[in-house]
Every structure is written in C-alpha cells, then in structure tokens.
Amino acid sequence: MTSLKTQFGVALRQARREHGWSQEELAEHAALDRSYLGEIERGQVTPTLSTLEKLASALGIRPSALILRAEMLTRESCKQDPDKKIGLPPAKMREIARRSGGDG
C-alpha cells in the first residue's frame, strides 16, 4: 500500500518536471535545501505546511492542488488495493482540483 507521503513526493516530482526544473532549481525558487527537497520527493520526510506553501508558490499553484494531486495518485494506487479507502470520489476530486488551480 502506497502512503500519501510517498505519493506527495511523486506529485511534487511530476509538478517540478512539468516546469522543466531540476531539484536544485525548484529548491532555489522555494528557498529550500536541495537535499531536503530530494527527501520529500522520495517520501522520506513529511513537509510542514510552511514548506508546502513555499513549494506550491514556487510552482505557481495552490497548496491544495499539490495535495489533491497526491491524493489522486493515492486513489490510483487503490486499484491495486481496493480495501484502501480515501474520502472523495474521483469526479469531486477533479472538480476541487479545477477550482484550486490544479489540472486534474
């Protein structure tokens, strides 16, 4: 079973790559240490709300859109583990993503 923390790292990496940035470039834009960013992307650490805000701002999206993206990835992992439950149906998650500046 894949954790939200791990999927957040995957979502962050995807968003960073969509900007065409290296870890070093995103870290610079977000005023974070590159090694810490790498730990977040690998799911080794859980970012604080302050860090989430810095990352989202650097990427030009709302913090909620980044979290929602991770939740959507988690939902995808539920297809392999149908007993795993998360809150909202996919259509509602996409609606929230659109409203919050995500691309879901």
N, CA, C and O atoms as a GROMACS GRO file, in nm:
protein
  416
    1MET      N    1   0.084  -0.117   0.000
    1MET     CA    2   0.000   0.000   0.000
    1MET      C    3   0.089   0.124   0.000
    1MET      O    4   0.184   0.134   0.078
    2THR      N    5   0.058   0.218  -0.088
    2THR     CA    6   0.139   0.338  -0.102
    2THR      C    7   0.081   0.448  -0.014
    2THR      O    8  -0.039   0.473  -0.015
    3SER      N    9   0.167   0.514   0.062
    3SER     CA   10   0.122   0.617   0.154
    3SER      C   11   0.104   0.751   0.084
    3SER      O   12   0.163   0.776  -0.021
    4LEU      N   13   0.023   0.836   0.144
    4LEU     CA   14   0.005   0.971   0.092
    4LEU      C   15   0.138   1.046   0.092
    4LEU      O   16   0.165   1.125   0.002
    5LYS      N   17   0.221   1.020   0.193
    5LYS     CA   18   0.352   1.086   0.199
    5LYS      C   19   0.436   1.050   0.077
    5LYS      O   20   0.502   1.136   0.019
    6THR      N   21   0.435   0.924   0.039
    6THR     CA   22   0.510   0.880  -0.079
    6THR      C   23   0.450   0.940  -0.205
    6THR      O   24   0.524   0.986  -0.293
    7GLN      N   25   0.318   0.938  -0.215
    7GLN     CA   26   0.253   0.992  -0.334
    7GLN      C   27   0.268   1.143  -0.343
    7GLN      O   28   0.269   1.199  -0.453
    8PHE      N   29   0.279   1.211  -0.229
    8PHE     CA   30   0.305   1.354  -0.232
    8PHE      C   31   0.440   1.379  -0.299
    8PHE      O   32   0.454   1.471  -0.380
    9GLY      N   33   0.537   1.298  -0.265
    9GLY     CA   34   0.668   1.311  -0.328
    9GLY      C   35   0.662   1.290  -0.478
    9GLY      O   36   0.727   1.362  -0.554
   10VAL      N   37   0.584   1.192  -0.520
   10VAL     CA   38   0.568   1.166  -0.664
   10VAL      C   39   0.499   1.285  -0.731
   10VAL      O   40   0.540   1.328  -0.838
   11ALA      N   41   0.394   1.338  -0.668
   11ALA     CA   42   0.321   1.452  -0.722
   11ALA      C   43   0.412   1.574  -0.734
   11ALA      O   44   0.407   1.648  -0.832
   12LEU      N   45   0.493   1.595  -0.633
   12LEU     CA   46   0.587   1.708  -0.634
   12LEU      C   47   0.688   1.692  -0.747
   12LEU      O   48   0.717   1.787  -0.819
   13ARG      N   49   0.742   1.572  -0.763
   13ARG     CA   50   0.839   1.546  -0.869
   13ARG      C   51   0.775   1.570  -1.007
   13ARG      O   52   0.837   1.630  -1.094
   14GLN      N   53   0.651   1.523  -1.025
   14GLN     CA   54   0.582   1.544  -1.153
   14GLN      C   55   0.565   1.694  -1.180
   14GLN      O   56   0.593   1.740  -1.291
   15ALA      N   57   0.520   1.769  -1.080
   15ALA     CA   58   0.500   1.913  -1.097
   15ALA      C   59   0.632   1.983  -1.129
   15ALA      O   60   0.637   2.073  -1.213
   16ARG      N   61   0.738   1.942  -1.061
   16ARG     CA   62   0.870   2.001  -1.086
   16ARG      C   63   0.914   1.973  -1.229
   16ARG      O   64   0.964   2.063  -1.297
   17ARG      N   65   0.897   1.851  -1.274
   17ARG     CA   66   0.939   1.814  -1.409
   17ARG      C   67   0.854   1.884  -1.515
   17ARG      O   68   0.904   1.915  -1.623
   18GLU      N   69   0.726   1.910  -1.485
   18GLU     CA   70   0.641   1.983  -1.579
   18GLU      C   71   0.694   2.124  -1.602
   18GLU      O   72   0.674   2.182  -1.709
   19HIS      N   73   0.762   2.179  -1.502
   19HIS     CA   74   0.824   2.310  -1.516
   19HIS      C   75   0.962   2.300  -1.583
   19HIS      O   76   1.023   2.402  -1.617
   20GLY      N   77   1.009   2.178  -1.602
   20GLY     CA   78   1.139   2.158  -1.663
   20GLY      C   79   1.254   2.191  -1.569
   20GLY      O   80   1.364   2.222  -1.612
   21TRP      N   81   1.226   2.184  -1.439
   21TRP     CA   82   1.325   2.220  -1.337
   21TRP      C   83   1.394   2.098  -1.277
   21TRP      O   84   1.335   1.991  -1.264
   22SER      N   85   1.518   2.117  -1.242
   22SER     CA   86   1.590   2.018  -1.162
   22SER      C   87   1.548   2.037  -1.016
   22SER      O   88   1.482   2.135  -0.982
   23GLN      N   89   1.588   1.944  -0.931
   23GLN     CA   90   1.563   1.961  -0.788
   23GLN      C   91   1.629   2.089  -0.738
   23GLN      O   92   1.572   2.163  -0.657
   24GLU      N   93   1.748   2.113  -0.786
   24GLU     CA   94   1.822   2.233  -0.744
   24GLU      C   95   1.746   2.360  -0.781
   24GLU      O   96   1.741   2.455  -0.702
   25GLU      N   97   1.688   2.363  -0.901
   25GLU     CA   98   1.614   2.482  -0.944
   25GLU      C   99   1.489   2.505  -0.861
   25GLU      O  100   1.462   2.617  -0.820
   26LEU      N  101   1.412   2.398  -0.835
   26LEU     CA  102   1.293   2.414  -0.752
   26LEU      C  103   1.333   2.455  -0.611
   26LEU      O  104   1.270   2.543  -0.551
   27ALA      N  105   1.436   2.393  -0.558
   27ALA     CA  106   1.482   2.428  -0.423
   27ALA      C  107   1.517   2.576  -0.415
   27ALA      O  108   1.485   2.643  -0.317
   28GLU      N  109   1.583   2.626  -0.519
   28GLU     CA  110   1.619   2.768  -0.521
   28GLU      C  111   1.495   2.856  -0.525
   28GLU      O  112   1.486   2.955  -0.452
   29HIS      N  113   1.399   2.822  -0.611
   29HIS     CA  114   1.275   2.901  -0.622
   29HIS      C  115   1.194   2.898  -0.493
   29HIS      O  116   1.126   2.994  -0.460
   30ALA      N  117   1.203   2.786  -0.420
   30ALA     CA  118   1.125   2.771  -0.298
   30ALA      C  119   1.204   2.806  -0.172
   30ALA      O  120   1.151   2.797  -0.061
   31ALA      N  121   1.328   2.846  -0.188
   31ALA     CA  122   1.416   2.878  -0.074
   31ALA      C  123   1.429   2.760   0.022
   31ALA      O  124   1.416   2.774   0.144
   32LEU      N  125   1.454   2.643  -0.037
   32LEU     CA  126   1.474   2.520   0.040
   32LEU      C  127   1.607   2.456   0.003
   32LEU      O  128   1.665   2.488  -0.101
   33ASP      N  129   1.655   2.368   0.088
   33ASP     CA  130   1.777   2.294   0.059
   33ASP      C  131   1.745   2.182  -0.041
   33ASP      O  132   1.644   2.113  -0.027
   34ARG      N  133   1.830   2.164  -0.142
   34ARG     CA  134   1.806   2.063  -0.244
   34ARG      C  135   1.798   1.922  -0.186
   34ARG      O  136   1.716   1.842  -0.231
   35SER      N  137   1.881   1.891  -0.088
   35SER     CA  138   1.876   1.756  -0.031
   35SER      C  139   1.744   1.732   0.043
   35SER      O  140   1.692   1.620   0.042
   36TYR      N  141   1.690   1.836   0.107
   36TYR     CA  142   1.561   1.823   0.174
   36TYR      C  143   1.451   1.801   0.071
   36TYR      O  144   1.361   1.719   0.092
   37LEU      N  145   1.457   1.873  -0.040
   37LEU     CA  146   1.360   1.853  -0.147
   37LEU      C  147   1.366   1.709  -0.198
   37LEU      O  148   1.262   1.648  -0.223
   38GLY      N  149   1.486   1.657  -0.213
   38GLY     CA  150   1.500   1.518  -0.256
   38GLY      C  151   1.438   1.420  -0.157
   38GLY      O  152   1.376   1.321  -0.198
   39GLU      N  153   1.454   1.447  -0.030
   39GLU     CA  154   1.393   1.362   0.073
   39GLU      C  155   1.240   1.366   0.064
   39GLU      O  156   1.174   1.264   0.083
   40ILE      N  157   1.185   1.484   0.037
   40ILE     CA  158   1.040   1.496   0.021
   40ILE      C  159   0.995   1.415  -0.100
   40ILE      O  160   0.898   1.339  -0.092
   41GLU      N  161   1.064   1.431  -0.211
   41GLU     CA  162   1.027   1.359  -0.333
   41GLU      C  163   1.037   1.208  -0.317
   41GLU      O  164   0.960   1.134  -0.379
   42ARG      N  165   1.128   1.161  -0.234
   42ARG     CA  166   1.141   1.016  -0.211
   42ARG      C  167   1.047   0.967  -0.102
   42ARG      O  168   1.044   0.847  -0.073
   43GLY      N  169   0.969   1.057  -0.042
   43GLY     CA  170   0.875   1.017   0.063
   43GLY      C  171   0.942   0.984   0.194
   43GLY      O  172   0.885   0.913   0.277
   44GLN      N  173   1.063   1.034   0.215
   44GLN     CA  174   1.136   1.005   0.338
   44GLN      C  175   1.100   1.099   0.451
   44GLN      O  176   1.116   1.065   0.568
   45VAL      N  177   1.052   1.218   0.417
   45VAL     CA  178   1.012   1.316   0.517
   45VAL      C  179   0.876   1.374   0.479
   45VAL      O  180   0.836   1.371   0.363
   46THR      N  181   0.808   1.427   0.578
   46THR     CA  182   0.680   1.493   0.556
   46THR      C  183   0.701   1.643   0.567
   46THR      O  184   0.745   1.691   0.671
   47PRO      N  185   0.671   1.718   0.461
   47PRO     CA  186   0.692   1.862   0.467
   47PRO      C  187   0.594   1.930   0.562
   47PRO      O  188   0.481   1.884   0.579
   48THR      N  189   0.638   2.038   0.622
   48THR     CA  190   0.548   2.119   0.705
   48THR      C  191   0.455   2.198   0.614
   48THR      O  192   0.475   2.204   0.493
   49LEU      N  193   0.354   2.259   0.674
   49LEU     CA  194   0.264   2.344   0.596
   49LEU      C  195   0.341   2.462   0.537
   49LEU      O  196   0.311   2.505   0.425
   50SER      N  197   0.436   2.513   0.609
   50SER     CA  198   0.518   2.623   0.560
   50SER      C  199   0.595   2.580   0.435
   50SER      O  200   0.603   2.655   0.338
   51THR      N  201   0.652   2.462   0.438
   51THR     CA  202   0.726   2.409   0.323
   51THR      C  203   0.632   2.383   0.206
   51THR      O  204   0.665   2.413   0.092
   52LEU      N  205   0.515   2.327   0.235
   52LEU     CA  206   0.415   2.305   0.131
   52LEU      C  207   0.380   2.437   0.062
   52LEU      O  208   0.370   2.442  -0.060
   53GLU      N  209   0.362   2.542   0.142
   53GLU     CA  210   0.329   2.673   0.087
   53GLU      C  211   0.442   2.726  -0.003
   53GLU      O  212   0.416   2.781  -0.110
   54LYS      N  213   0.566   2.709   0.041
   54LYS     CA  214   0.681   2.754  -0.039
   54LYS      C  215   0.688   2.679  -0.172
   54LYS      O  216   0.711   2.739  -0.277
   55LEU      N  217   0.668   2.547  -0.167
   55LEU     CA  218   0.674   2.465  -0.288
   55LEU      C  219   0.564   2.503  -0.386
   55LEU      O  220   0.588   2.521  -0.505
   56ALA      N  221   0.442   2.514  -0.334
   56ALA     CA  222   0.329   2.548  -0.420
   56ALA      C  223   0.348   2.686  -0.483
   56ALA      O  224   0.321   2.705  -0.601
   57SER      N  225   0.394   2.782  -0.404
   57SER     CA  226   0.417   2.917  -0.455
   57SER      C  227   0.521   2.915  -0.566
   57SER      O  228   0.503   2.980  -0.669
   58ALA      N  229   0.629   2.842  -0.544
   58ALA     CA  230   0.735   2.833  -0.646
   58ALA      C  231   0.682   2.771  -0.774
   58ALA      O  232   0.723   2.809  -0.884
   59LEU      N  233   0.590   2.675  -0.761
   59LEU     CA  234   0.534   2.606  -0.877
   59LEU      C  235   0.416   2.682  -0.938
   59LEU      O  236   0.366   2.644  -1.045
   60GLY      N  237   0.371   2.787  -0.871
   60GLY     CA  238   0.260   2.867  -0.924
   60GLY      C  239   0.124   2.802  -0.909
   60GLY      O  240   0.034   2.826  -0.989
   61ILE      N  241   0.109   2.718  -0.806
   61ILE     CA  242  -0.019   2.652  -0.781
   61ILE      C  243  -0.056   2.667  -0.634
   61ILE      O  244   0.026   2.709  -0.552
   62ARG      N  245  -0.179   2.635  -0.601
   62ARG     CA  246  -0.222   2.639  -0.461
   62ARG      C  247  -0.172   2.515  -0.389
   62ARG      O  248  -0.157   2.409  -0.450
   63PRO      N  249  -0.146   2.528  -0.260
   63PRO     CA  250  -0.104   2.410  -0.183
   63PRO      C  251  -0.206   2.296  -0.193
   63PRO      O  252  -0.168   2.179  -0.202
   64SER      N  253  -0.335   2.330  -0.193
   64SER     CA  254  -0.439   2.228  -0.201
   64SER      C  255  -0.431   2.149  -0.332
   64SER      O  256  -0.463   2.030  -0.334
   65ALA      N  257  -0.389   2.214  -0.440
   65ALA     CA  258  -0.377   2.145  -0.569
   65ALA      C  259  -0.266   2.041  -0.565
   65ALA      O  260  -0.278   1.934  -0.624
   66LEU      N  261  -0.160   2.072  -0.495
   66LEU     CA  262  -0.049   1.978  -0.483
   66LEU      C  263  -0.090   1.858  -0.398
   66LEU      O  264  -0.057   1.743  -0.431
   67ILE      N  265  -0.161   1.883  -0.290
   67ILE     CA  266  -0.210   1.774  -0.205
   67ILE      C  267  -0.312   1.690  -0.281
   67ILE      O  268  -0.309   1.567  -0.275
   68LEU      N  269  -0.401   1.756  -0.352
   68LEU     CA  270  -0.503   1.683  -0.429
   68LEU      C  271  -0.438   1.593  -0.533
   68LEU      O  272  -0.483   1.481  -0.556
   69ARG      N  273  -0.334   1.643  -0.596
   69ARG     CA  274  -0.263   1.561  -0.695
   69ARG      C  275  -0.209   1.436  -0.629
   69ARG      O  276  -0.217   1.327  -0.686
   70ALA      N  277  -0.154   1.450  -0.510
   70ALA     CA  278  -0.104   1.333  -0.436
   70ALA      C  279  -0.218   1.239  -0.401
   70ALA      O  280  -0.203   1.117  -0.410
   71GLU      N  281  -0.333   1.293  -0.361
   71GLU     CA  282  -0.448   1.210  -0.329
   71GLU      C  283  -0.497   1.134  -0.452
   71GLU      O  284  -0.538   1.018  -0.442
   72MET      N  285  -0.492   1.200  -0.567
   72MET     CA  286  -0.535   1.132  -0.690
   72MET      C  287  -0.440   1.018  -0.724
   72MET      O  288  -0.484   0.912  -0.770
   73LEU      N  289  -0.312   1.038  -0.701
   73LEU     CA  290  -0.216   0.929  -0.722
   73LEU      C  291  -0.241   0.817  -0.623
   73LEU      O  292  -0.229   0.699  -0.657
   74THR      N  293  -0.276   0.853  -0.500
   74THR     CA  294  -0.307   0.753  -0.399
   74THR      C  295  -0.430   0.673  -0.441
   74THR      O  296  -0.435   0.551  -0.426
   75ARG      N  297  -0.530   0.745  -0.495
   75ARG     CA  298  -0.651   0.677  -0.543
   75ARG      C  299  -0.616   0.578  -0.654
   75ARG      O  300  -0.671   0.468  -0.658
   76GLU      N  301  -0.526   0.617  -0.743
   76GLU     CA  302  -0.483   0.526  -0.849
   76GLU      C  303  -0.420   0.400  -0.790
   76GLU      O  304  -0.440   0.290  -0.841
   77SER      N  305  -0.346   0.418  -0.680
   77SER     CA  306  -0.284   0.301  -0.617
   77SER      C  307  -0.389   0.211  -0.552
   77SER      O  308  -0.362   0.094  -0.526
   78CYS      N  309  -0.508   0.266  -0.527
   78CYS     CA  310  -0.616   0.187  -0.468
   78CYS      C  311  -0.666   0.080  -0.564
   78CYS      O  312  -0.726  -0.019  -0.522
   79LYS      N  313  -0.641   0.100  -0.692
   79LYS     CA  314  -0.684   0.000  -0.789
   79LYS      C  315  -0.613  -0.132  -0.764
   79LYS      O  316  -0.667  -0.239  -0.793
   80GLN      N  317  -0.490  -0.124  -0.710
   80GLN     CA  318  -0.419  -0.246  -0.675
   80GLN      C  319  -0.459  -0.295  -0.536
   80GLN      O  320  -0.439  -0.412  -0.504
   81ASP      N  321  -0.516  -0.207  -0.453
   81ASP     CA  322  -0.555  -0.242  -0.317
   81ASP      C  323  -0.694  -0.184  -0.290
   81ASP      O  324  -0.705  -0.079  -0.227
   82PRO      N  325  -0.800  -0.250  -0.336
   82PRO     CA  326  -0.935  -0.195  -0.326
   82PRO      C  327  -0.986  -0.177  -0.184
   82PRO      O  328  -1.086  -0.109  -0.164
   83ASP      N  329  -0.921  -0.236  -0.084
   83ASP     CA  330  -0.965  -0.218   0.055
   83ASP      C  331  -0.922  -0.083   0.111
   83ASP      O  332  -0.973  -0.040   0.214
   84LYS      N  333  -0.829  -0.018   0.044
   84LYS     CA  334  -0.782   0.112   0.088
   84LYS      C  335  -0.885   0.217   0.050
   84LYS      O  336  -0.928   0.223  -0.066
   85LYS      N  337  -0.925   0.299   0.145
   85LYS     CA  338  -1.028   0.399   0.120
   85LYS      C  339  -0.974   0.539   0.143
   85LYS      O  340  -0.901   0.564   0.239
   86ILE      N  341  -1.012   0.632   0.054
   86ILE     CA  342  -0.990   0.774   0.080
   86ILE      C  343  -1.121   0.845   0.051
   86ILE      O  344  -1.209   0.791  -0.016
   87GLY      N  345  -1.133   0.966   0.100
   87GLY     CA  346  -1.259   1.037   0.110
   87GLY      C  347  -1.345   1.062  -0.011
   87GLY      O  348  -1.461   1.021  -0.010
   88LEU      N  349  -1.298   1.126  -0.114
   88LEU     CA  350  -1.385   1.178  -0.217
   88LEU      C  351  -1.382   1.095  -0.344
   88LEU      O  352  -1.280   1.036  -0.379
   89PRO      N  353  -1.497   1.092  -0.416
   89PRO     CA  354  -1.498   1.023  -0.545
   89PRO      C  355  -1.414   1.101  -0.647
   89PRO      O  356  -1.397   1.222  -0.632
   90PRO      N  357  -1.363   1.033  -0.750
   90PRO     CA  358  -1.275   1.098  -0.847
   90PRO      C  359  -1.333   1.224  -0.911
   90PRO      O  360  -1.261   1.322  -0.928
   91ALA      N  361  -1.462   1.224  -0.947
   91ALA     CA  362  -1.522   1.341  -1.011
   91ALA      C  363  -1.516   1.462  -0.918
   91ALA      O  364  -1.487   1.574  -0.963
   92LYS      N  365  -1.542   1.442  -0.791
   92LYS     CA  366  -1.538   1.552  -0.694
   92LYS      C  367  -1.394   1.602  -0.678
   92LYS      O  368  -1.372   1.722  -0.667
   93MET      N  369  -1.297   1.511  -0.675
   93MET     CA  370  -1.157   1.550  -0.662
   93MET      C  371  -1.113   1.633  -0.782
   93MET      O  372  -1.040   1.731  -0.766
   94ARG      N  373  -1.157   1.595  -0.904
   94ARG     CA  374  -1.123   1.672  -1.023
   94ARG      C  375  -1.185   1.811  -1.017
   94ARG      O  376  -1.122   1.910  -1.055
   95GLU      N  377  -1.309   1.819  -0.969
   95GLU     CA  378  -1.377   1.949  -0.956
   95GLU      C  379  -1.301   2.039  -0.859
   95GLU      O  380  -1.282   2.158  -0.886
   96ILE      N  381  -1.258   1.984  -0.747
   96ILE     CA  382  -1.182   2.061  -0.650
   96ILE      C  383  -1.048   2.104  -0.709
   96ILE      O  384  -1.004   2.217  -0.687
   97ALA      N  385  -0.984   2.016  -0.783
   97ALA     CA  386  -0.856   2.048  -0.845
   97ALA      C  387  -0.871   2.165  -0.942
   97ALA      O  388  -0.787   2.255  -0.945
   98ARG      N  389  -0.978   2.164  -1.022
   98ARG     CA  390  -1.002   2.274  -1.117
   98ARG      C  391  -1.021   2.406  -1.042
   98ARG      O  392  -0.965   2.508  -1.082
   99ARG      N  393  -1.098   2.404  -0.936
   99ARG     CA  394  -1.125   2.525  -0.859
   99ARG      C  395  -1.002   2.578  -0.790
   99ARG      O  396  -0.988   2.699  -0.771
  100SER      N  397  -0.911   2.489  -0.751
  100SER     CA  398  -0.794   2.532  -0.673
  100SER      C  399  -0.671   2.554  -0.760
  100SER      O  400  -0.561   2.576  -0.708
  101GLY      N  401  -0.688   2.550  -0.889
  101GLY     CA  402  -0.574   2.578  -0.977
  101GLY      C  403  -0.498   2.456  -1.019
  101GLY      O  404  -0.395   2.468  -1.086
  102GLY      N  405  -0.545   2.337  -0.982
  102GLY     CA  406  -0.480   2.214  -1.026
  102GLY      C  407  -0.525   2.182  -1.167
  102GLY      O  408  -0.611   2.250  -1.223
  103ASP      N  409  -0.467   2.078  -1.225
  103ASP     CA  410  -0.502   2.045  -1.363
  103ASP      C  411  -0.577   1.914  -1.374
  103ASP      O  412  -0.592   1.860  -1.484
  104GLY      N  413  -0.626   1.860  -1.259
  104GLY     CA  414  -0.692   1.731  -1.254
  104GLY      C  415  -0.816   1.726  -1.325
  104GLY      O  416  -0.882   1.622  -1.328
   0.00000   0.00000   0.00000
